[in-house]
Amino acid sequence: MENIKGTDLTFNIISAKPGIYSEGTKIDFMDTPSVAFFSSWGPNSASPCILKPDIIGPGVNILAAWLFSMKNIKGTDSTFNIISGTSMSYPHLSGVAALTKSVHPDWLPAAIKFVIMTTADQSNFKGQSILDERKLPDDIFAIGAGHINPSKAISSISEAELNYPSFSVVLGAENQNYTRIVTNVGDANSIYVVSITQIPGVHTVVEPIRIVFSKVNQQATYMISFTRTSEISRGFVQGSISWILKKHVVRSPISISLKQGILVNESPEVQIGFVFDVIEEGPNSASPGILKPDIIGPGVNILAAWLFSMENIKGTDSIFNIIPGTSMSCPHLSDIAALLKSAHLNWSPAAIKFAIMTTADQSNHEGQPILDERKLPADVFAIGAGHIIHQKQVIQGLFMIFTP
């Protein structure tokens, strides 16, 4: 204390040093999570048929590594900072993706993304709607699928439960059952009837055998089961199911491994009616629950742009080359996807992929099975769903969508 005289007032002055008192990290804050003003909000003006954001994650006041000491003290190793931003959310989401991959090492990135999105939370710790910085409830353009929930993501579904347009099954003594959801984007009143290509050594049952639609965008569910009936010496057998409505044929290829484990073949590319040894063939050893390849397209002796003139003649502008390879198939398939998008502007990428896969051809121009370079019939691990054919896809009527 100091007594100051010489005035009519006497002050008691407390000498104090300025400082910051920390109460530590608080958890279970009831308004958590909430969406900050700097978050990446929708709608997606560049691609309105794809909802954005996909998901949200922690991004406010994150303890993060930093280039130099924030204490400005020489010799210290405490190079960290408290940072906010979408760049802080990315490491959290990447970490959850890595955690999910560690629990499910055979899952593809698409499967991991699907599970993370479909297990997200839409409410805060109070069980109420997630709020923004104004304490107002957020809509779907703020949270997308919701706030990431690692615990749910790593204990969720298997690959077999993904709504994929093909089937890859490891079949032992027990039956394997799958469910698929389909959506009608063709005529309002449509009746599709199933056709099953039976698989050697496997009994296949589809229920129901007819799908009846009464309106556009109506959804329906069907189930398919596989039962082993006899021992087959080969490791893999194949078949398909098709949903048929007049000219529309929606086909899903099926691959079945009749023993535990996956044999890895070497090599898969395609000239119309042939599969060459440059193509990327299945089976999918990394993710046996998903059949690969999805589809094949033109990739042999393709006239392509080149960095320089192959004629080696000065003054010429003929910079092209004749090239084979999967890199030649990709532009063809991308163009078909773009053509399909132009005909169906409201279709999502999943719908476009489904239409391309389920309308592919399994025969050559002579109506015979597609052959490989040895002139032998190519199997499902060489052609997947088949060879792309754009005329069918533009008028496609039935497609599958991904659902939780």
C-alpha positions in Angstrom: 0.0 0.0 0.0 1.1 3.6 -0.6 -0.5 6.7 1.1 -0.5 9.7 -1.1 -0.8 13.0 0.7 -1.1 16.6 -0.4 -4.6 16.3 -1.6 -8.1 16.1 -0.1 -8.3 12.4 -1.1 -6.4 9.5 0.1 -5.9 6.7 -2.4 -4.9 3.1 -1.7 -2.9 1.9 -4.7 -2.3 -1.8 -5.2 0.8 -2.6 -7.1 0.1 -5.4 -9.5 1.7 -7.1 -12.5 -0.4 -7.7 -15.6 -0.9 -11.4 -16.7 -3.2 -14.0 -18.1 -4.9 -16.6 -16.0 -5.8 -19.9 -17.8 -8.5 -22.1 -16.6 -7.3 -24.9 -18.8 -9.2 -26.6 -21.6 -13.0 -26.9 -21.1 -14.8 -29.8 -22.5 -18.5 -30.6 -23.0 -19.4 -27.0 -23.8 -23.1 -27.4 -24.5 -23.2 -25.2 -27.6 -20.4 -27.3 -29.2 -20.2 -27.7 -32.1 -21.2 -24.5 -33.8 -20.3 -23.0 -37.2 -18.0 -20.0 -37.4 -18.5 -17.2 -39.8 -15.5 -18.1 -41.9 -16.6 -21.7 -42.6 -17.1 -22.7 -46.2 -20.8 -22.4 -46.8 -23.0 -23.5 -49.7 -24.9 -23.5 -51.9 -22.6 -24.8 -54.6 -23.0 -22.3 -57.4 -20.4 -23.9 -59.6 -22.1 -27.3 -59.5 -25.6 -26.9 -58.1 -26.4 -30.7 -58.3 -23.7 -31.5 -55.7 -24.4 -30.4 -52.1 -21.6 -28.5 -50.4 -20.1 -28.5 -47.9 -19.8 -32.3 -47.5 -19.2 -32.1 -43.8 -17.8 -29.9 -41.0 -15.1 -30.4 -38.4 -13.2 -28.6 -35.5 -11.6 -25.4 -36.8 -11.8 -22.7 -34.1 -8.9 -22.0 -31.6 -6.9 -25.0 -32.6 -3.5 -25.6 -31.0 -1.3 -26.0 -34.0 2.4 -26.2 -35.0 4.0 -22.9 -36.0 7.2 -21.8 -37.8 8.7 -20.0 -34.8 8.2 -19.4 -31.1 5.2 -17.2 -30.3 6.9 -16.3 -27.0 9.7 -14.6 -28.9 12.2 -16.2 -26.6 15.4 -17.6 -27.9 16.3 -21.2 -27.3 12.7 -22.3 -26.7 11.2 -25.2 -28.6 7.5 -24.2 -28.0 6.7 -23.5 -31.6 2.9 -23.5 -31.6 0.0 -21.2 -32.0 -3.7 -21.0 -31.5 -5.3 -20.8 -35.0 -8.7 -20.7 -36.5 -9.8 -21.5 -40.0 -10.9 -24.1 -42.5 -7.2 -25.1 -42.8 -7.5 -26.3 -39.2 -10.5 -28.5 -40.0 -8.7 -30.3 -42.8 -6.2 -32.1 -40.5 -9.0 -33.2 -38.2 -11.0 -34.7 -41.1 -7.9 -36.2 -42.6 -7.0 -37.8 -39.2 -10.5 -39.3 -39.0 -10.1 -40.7 -42.5 -6.8 -42.2 -41.6 -8.3 -43.7 -38.4 -11.2 -45.2 -40.4 -8.7 -46.6 -42.9 -6.7 -48.2 -40.1 -9.8 -50.0 -38.8 -11.0 -50.9 -42.3 -7.7 -51.2 -44.3 -9.5 -52.7 -47.3 -11.8 -49.7 -47.8 -11.5 -47.4 -50.8 -11.5 -43.5 -50.4 -15.0 -43.4 -51.7 -16.2 -45.8 -49.0 -14.4 -43.9 -46.3 -15.9 -40.6 -47.4 -19.4 -42.2 -47.6 -19.1 -43.5 -44.0 -17.8 -40.3 -42.6 -20.6 -38.3 -44.1 -23.5 -40.7 -43.3 -22.4 -41.0 -39.6 -22.0 -37.3 -38.9 -23.9 -35.4 -36.1 -26.6 -32.8 -36.9 -27.1 -31.7 -33.2 -24.9 -30.2 -30.5 -24.2 -31.5 -27.0 -27.6 -30.2 -25.9 -29.2 -32.4 -28.5 -30.4 -29.3 -30.3 -29.7 -27.9 -33.7 -26.1 -26.8 -34.5 -25.9 -23.0 -34.2 -23.9 -20.3 -36.1 -22.0 -17.4 -34.5 -25.3 -15.5 -34.2 -26.8 -18.4 -32.1 -29.2 -19.2 -34.9 -29.9 -22.7 -36.2 -27.7 -23.7 -39.1 -29.1 -25.1 -42.3 -27.8 -27.8 -44.7 -25.6 -25.2 -46.5 -23.7 -24.6 -43.3 -23.2 -28.1 -42.0 -23.7 -30.4 -45.0 -24.0 -33.9 -43.7 -23.2 -32.6 -40.2 -20.3 -32.5 -37.8 -17.8 -35.4 -38.1 -18.1 -38.2 -35.5 -15.0 -40.4 -35.4 -16.6 -43.0 -33.1 -19.5 -43.6 -35.4 -17.3 -43.6 -38.5 -15.0 -46.4 -37.3 -17.9 -48.7 -36.1 -20.3 -48.3 -39.0 -21.0 -50.3 -42.1 -19.1 -52.7 -44.3 -18.3 -52.4 -48.0 -21.1 -54.9 -48.8 -23.6 -52.4 -47.5 -22.6 -49.6 -49.9 -25.1 -49.0 -52.6 -22.7 -49.9 -55.5 -23.9 -50.8 -59.0 -21.9 -54.1 -59.0 -21.3 -57.0 -56.6 -18.1 -58.5 -55.5 -18.7 -61.3 -53.0 -16.4 -63.6 -51.0 -18.7 -66.7 -50.5 -18.1 -69.4 -48.0 -20.6 -71.8 -46.3 -22.9 -68.9 -45.1 -25.3 -67.0 -47.4 -24.4 -63.5 -48.4 -27.3 -61.0 -48.6 -27.2 -57.5 -50.2 -29.7 -54.6 -50.5 -29.7 -52.0 -53.2 -31.8 -48.8 -53.6 -32.8 -47.7 -57.1 -34.5 -44.5 -58.3 -36.7 -44.0 -61.4 -35.7 -41.1 -63.6 -37.5 -42.4 -66.7 -41.2 -42.6 -67.4 -43.5 -42.2 -64.4 -45.3 -45.5 -64.9 -42.6 -48.1 -65.3 -42.3 -51.8 -64.5 -38.9 -53.4 -64.5 -38.5 -57.2 -64.4 -35.3 -58.9 -63.2 -33.3 -61.3 -65.3 -30.6 -63.4 -63.6 -27.6 -64.9 -65.3 -27.0 -67.8 -62.9 -23.5 -68.3 -61.6 -21.9 -71.7 -61.6 -21.9 -73.2 -58.1 -24.0 -70.4 -56.7 -27.7 -70.1 -56.2 -28.8 -66.5 -56.8 -32.2 -65.1 -55.6 -33.5 -61.5 -56.2 -36.6 -60.2 -54.4 -38.8 -58.8 -55.6 -38.6 -60.0 -59.2 -40.5 -56.9 -60.4 -40.0 -53.2 -59.5 -43.1 -51.1 -60.1 -42.8 -47.3 -60.3 -45.7 -44.9 -60.5 -43.8 -41.5 -60.5 -40.5 -40.0 -61.5 -37.8 -39.9 -58.7 -39.6 -42.7 -56.9 -37.3 -45.1 -55.0 -37.5 -48.8 -54.6 -35.4 -51.4 -52.8 -34.4 -54.9 -53.8 -32.5 -57.7 -52.1 -30.2 -60.2 -53.6 -28.8 -63.3 -51.9 -26.0 -65.8 -52.8 -25.8 -69.4 -51.6 -23.0 -71.8 -52.4 -24.4 -75.0 -54.0 -21.3 -77.0 -55.0 -17.5 -77.0 -55.0 -16.0 -75.3 -58.0 -12.3 -75.8 -58.7 -11.9 -72.2 -60.0 -11.3 -69.4 -57.4 -13.8 -67.1 -59.1 -17.1 -67.3 -60.8 -19.2 -64.6 -62.4 -22.6 -63.6 -63.6 -25.0 -60.7 -63.6 -28.5 -59.4 -62.9 -30.4 -57.1 -65.3 -33.5 -55.0 -64.7 -35.4 -54.9 -68.1 -38.1 -52.5 -69.4 -38.6 -52.7 -73.1 -35.4 -51.2 -74.5 -33.9 -50.3 -71.2 -31.6 -52.8 -69.7 -29.9 -52.0 -66.3 -27.2 -54.6 -65.7 -25.1 -55.2 -62.6 -22.1 -57.5 -63.0 -21.3 -60.0 -60.2 -18.0 -61.5 -59.2 -17.8 -64.2 -56.5 -14.8 -65.7 -54.8 -15.6 -69.3 -53.8 -12.8 -69.5 -51.2 -11.3 -67.2 -48.5 -8.8 -64.7 -49.8 -8.3 -63.0 -53.1 -6.0 -64.1 -55.9 -4.2 -61.2 -57.5 -3.9 -61.2 -61.3 -1.4 -59.1 -63.2 -2.3 -56.6 -65.7 -5.7 -54.8 -67.7 -7.0 -51.8 -72.0 -9.4 -51.9 -74.7 -10.0 -51.8 -78.4 -13.7 -52.2 -79.2 -14.3 -55.9 -78.9 -10.8 -56.7 -77.4 -9.1 -56.4 -74.0 -5.3 -55.9 -74.3 -2.6 -56.6 -71.7 -2.2 -52.9 -70.9 -5.6 -52.8 -69.1 -5.8 -52.7 -65.3 -7.5 -56.0 -64.4 -9.2 -57.2 -61.2 -9.8 -58.7 -58.8 -9.6 -55.9 -56.4 -7.2 -57.2 -53.7 -7.1 -54.0 -51.8 -10.9 -53.8 -51.4 -12.5 -57.2 -52.3 -16.0 -56.0 -51.6 -15.9 -53.7 -54.6 -15.6 -55.1 -58.1 -12.9 -53.6 -60.3 -12.5 -52.4 -63.0 -15.8 -50.5 -63.1 -15.8 -50.3 -66.9 -13.6 -50.3 -70.0 -13.3 -47.9 -73.0 -11.3 -47.3 -76.1 -7.6 -47.2 -75.3 -5.6 -48.8 -78.2 -4.1 -46.9 -81.1 -5.7 -43.6 -80.2 -4.9 -40.5 -82.2 -3.8 -38.1 -79.5 -2.2 -34.6 -79.1 1.5 -34.7 -78.5 4.2 -32.3 -77.2 6.1 -32.2 -80.5 5.8 -33.2 -84.1 6.3 -37.0 -84.6 7.2 -36.3 -88.2 10.3 -34.4 -87.0 9.8 -31.9 -89.8 10.4 -28.3 -89.0 7.5 -25.9 -89.7 4.8 -28.6 -89.3 1.9 -28.2 -86.9 1.0 -31.9 -86.9 1.8 -32.5 -83.3 0.0 -35.8 -82.6 0.8 -39.4 -81.9 -0.8 -42.9 -82.0 -0.9 -44.0 -78.3 -2.3 -47.0 -76.4 -2.9 -47.0 -72.6 -5.4 -46.5 -69.8 -4.5 -42.8 -70.1 -6.2 -42.9 -73.5 -9.3 -44.5 -72.1 -9.8 -41.9 -69.4 -10.6 -39.0 -71.8 -13.2 -41.2 -73.7 -15.0 -42.1 -70.4 -14.8 -38.5 -69.2 -16.3 -37.2 -72.4 -19.2 -39.7 -72.1 -19.7 -38.5 -68.5 -19.8 -34.9 -69.8 -22.2 -35.9 -72.6 -24.5 -37.6 -70.0 -24.4 -34.6 -67.7 -25.4 -32.3 -70.6 -28.5 -34.6 -71.3 -29.4 -34.9 -67.6 -28.3 -31.7 -65.8 -29.8 -32.7 -62.5 -27.9 -36.0 -62.2 -25.2 -36.4 -59.5 -21.8 -38.0 -60.3 -22.9 -41.2 -58.6 -26.0 -41.3 -60.9 -23.9 -40.7 -64.0 -21.4 -43.5 -63.0 -24.3 -45.9 -62.4 -25.8 -45.2 -65.8 -22.5 -45.7 -67.6 -21.8 -48.9 -65.8 -25.3 -50.5 -66.0 -25.7 -49.9 -69.8 -22.3 -51.1 -70.9 -21.8 -53.8 -73.6 -20.5 -57.2 -72.9 -20.2 -58.3 -76.5 -18.3 -57.1 -79.6 -19.7 -55.9 -82.9 -20.3 -59.5 -84.0 -22.5 -60.2 -80.9 -19.8 -62.4 -79.4 -18.1 -62.1 -76.0 -15.4 -59.4 -75.8 -12.0 -61.1 -76.3 -8.6 -60.5 -74.8 -5.3 -60.3 -76.7 -5.2 -64.1 -76.8 -8.6 -64.2 -78.5 -10.1 -65.8 -75.4 -13.3 -64.5 -73.8 -12.5 -61.8 -71.3 -14.0 -62.2 -67.8 -15.5 -59.8 -65.3 -12.0 -58.9 -64.0 -11.0 -57.7 -67.5 -14.1 -55.8 -68.6 -16.0 -55.0 -65.3 -19.5 -53.9 -66.2 -18.5 -53.9 -69.9 -17.4 -51.6 -72.7 -18.8 -48.1 -72.6 -21.6 -47.2 -75.1 -22.9 -43.7 -75.1 -26.1 -44.1 -77.0 -27.6 -46.2 -74.2 -26.5 -44.0 -71.3 -28.1 -40.8 -72.6 -31.6 -42.4 -72.5 -31.0 -44.4 -69.3 -34.1 -44.7 -67.2 -33.1 -46.3 -63.9 -30.1 -45.6 -61.7 -28.9 -46.3 -58.2 -28.0 -43.6 -55.6 -25.9 -43.9 -52.5 -27.9 -43.8 -49.3 -27.1 -44.4 -45.6 
